Amino acid sequence: STAHVPGDYTTIQQALNNFIWQDTLLVAPGVYVENLRLTSNNRNLVICSWFTTTGDTSYISQTIIDGDSSGTVVVFSWDVDSTTVFAGFTITNGFYDDPAGDGSAGGILCVGGTNPILSDLIISGNSTTNYYGGGVSLAGRAHLSNVIIENNHTEMYGGGMYLIGHPTFSNVIVRANSAIRQGGGIYCGSGASWSGGNSSNNLIVEDNTARTGGGIYFNSVSDNYEERTLTNFTVKGNEAILIDGYGGEGGGIYDLGSQLHLSNVVIDSNMAVYAGGGLFSTNTSNLQMSDAQISRNSAQDGGGIHGVGNSTINLSNNVDISENSAIRGGGIAGHGSGFYLIMKNGTITDNAVDTVNYSSDGGGAIYLFGGPTINLNDVIIDGNSSIRSGGAIKCRASKMILSNVSITNNQAHNPNDEWSSYYGGGIYMVVGAQAWLNEVKIDGNYASYSGGGISSGFDSQLYINSSAVTNNTSGVANSNGYGAGIALNNTTGVLSGVTISNNGFQYTGSGSGLHCSESDMPLVNSIVWANGESEDISISGGNIPVSFS
């Protein structure tokens, strides 16, 4: 049977209280100033606007449930299951500040044990004060489809959505929400997750803001960290901003101590004031990512990704990090001895350090500082740039293990300053950095002063095996360059099976192929030849013993 509001009942809540174990409650267009509570008595019930019977989407915005700023607009209480369908409404003007309530949400609250079907809804203009879930709080296994959650706010966690359950999403948009603390779009609590189909439109999180985790904040506070596999979603245009002088990390995603596996993900055009424009990872996080696009994000540190603390990021199978920008680490920045980055079968291209504050800034593709380790295998690093040293990679007191990596067409140069003198068009190593390169191609890079391919100094260690350093350039007008291919200063290591050829200076310099200053660097079974007009090898202190076998 079907009941009508108005008609059979004056209010929606009156109908819910009396309409038990029946079929359909059909609500006419209008503004209903109510705070609804659905119970287990409302199972096997479709509560809907005329949209459901006509297919006319205009009825969604015409059929409004207004919470009158007097509490959560719609509460699904214990044991409401998937036989309850709530569809075709606009939910607005909810306001929650009741510490005695059974959960926090401005617009819709699904308490634990509930899994209703929520479809074709607009949830907008709701808020909470010192609580969470400005738009929606989900503690059960609700099914959301064709839902827009926008322009909601919380002073705490989850401006758009506070998630501690395991819902299913299909064509859900979370946009233009805000949180004072964490998760402008979504706050994903300990152990919470979501699922969906194979479409990248399962979930779009866009244009949200928060102090940390502008788009999504993943939290895990359990001693037994849970692995969560999340697929097919987009995070774009979100911001992590400063509020009362705090925050600014994780414009797109902030991961705090989670065990995440993300696949088929787009993280695009997000911004963080400080670190991790696309993604910020910290505090024993173990993040795995595959088939992902991380592009056009920006921050001071790590335009695309920033990792810190005892966290691990494992990027495998078609992860592309491109067109991001930062002051340090246009694509990726890592800080601290506990951070470990693994990348296999991916690309890091066209990232940039285009604004700088200090001489220590740089690393167009990757910036490492203070002891992190990166392990790259089958990775292409191409077309990155820095207006400080380290066109592709800047490694400061850190470790790099590179195997079958191509580092090409990167540059360390400030095009707006013809006198700029920077190091390491491909790689810049400094202050005790350590690098092991095997089957690496370093080609076509440029540094405005020294080390077009590689520059290594200040007690660093460099070991290269079965690799080629070719077609790199260094030097600027009115200044001598050094080591167009490789420039060494206070560096130890071994070059074994390395070809250094066709490198040269843009103007003049010393050591077109290899320049050695106060360094000990044996050449074993290696070739240095056909480099520019100056000598292939120049030595200014140190030793380069040559051997063949």
Secondary structure as UniProt FT lines:
FT   STRAND          2..5
FT   TURN            6..8
FT   HELIX           12..18
FT   STRAND          24..27
FT   STRAND          30..33
FT   STRAND          36..38
FT   HELIX           40..42
FT   TURN            43..44
FT   STRAND          45..49
FT   HELIX           51..54
FT   HELIX           58..62
FT   STRAND          63..66
FT   TURN            68..69
FT   STRAND          74..76
FT   TURN            78..79
FT   TURN            82..83
FT   STRAND          84..87
FT   STRAND          90..92
FT   STRAND          95..96
FT   TURN            99..100
FT   STRAND          108..110
FT   TURN            112..113
FT   STRAND          117..124
FT   STRAND          127..128
FT   STRAND          136..138
FT   STRAND          143..150
FT   STRAND          153..154
FT   STRAND          161..163
FT   STRAND          168..175
FT   STRAND          178..179
FT   STRAND          186..188
FT   TURN            190..191
FT   STRAND          195..196
FT   TURN            200..201
FT   STRAND          203..206
FT   STRAND          209..210
FT   STRAND          216..219
FT   STRAND          227..236
FT   STRAND          239..240
FT   STRAND          242..243
FT   TURN            244..245
FT   STRAND          246..247
FT   STRAND          253..256
FT   STRAND          259..268
FT   STRAND          271..272
FT   STRAND          279..282
FT   STRAND          286..295
FT   STRAND          305..308
FT   STRAND          312..322
FT   STRAND          325..326
FT   STRAND          332..335
FT   TURN            337..338
FT   STRAND          340..349
FT   STRAND          352..353
FT   TURN            359..360
FT   STRAND          366..369
FT   STRAND          373..382
FT   STRAND          385..386
FT   STRAND          393..396
FT   STRAND          399..408
FT   STRAND          411..412
FT   TURN            415..416
FT   TURN            418..419
FT   STRAND          427..430
FT   STRAND          434..438
FT   STRAND          441..443
FT   STRAND          446..447
FT   STRAND          454..470
FT   STRAND          473..474
FT   TURN            477..478
FT   STRAND          480..482
FT   STRAND          486..501
FT   STRAND          504..505
FT   STRAND          508..510
FT   STRAND          514..520
FT   STRAND          523..524
FT   STRAND          527..529
FT   STRAND          537..543
FT   STRAND          546..547
//
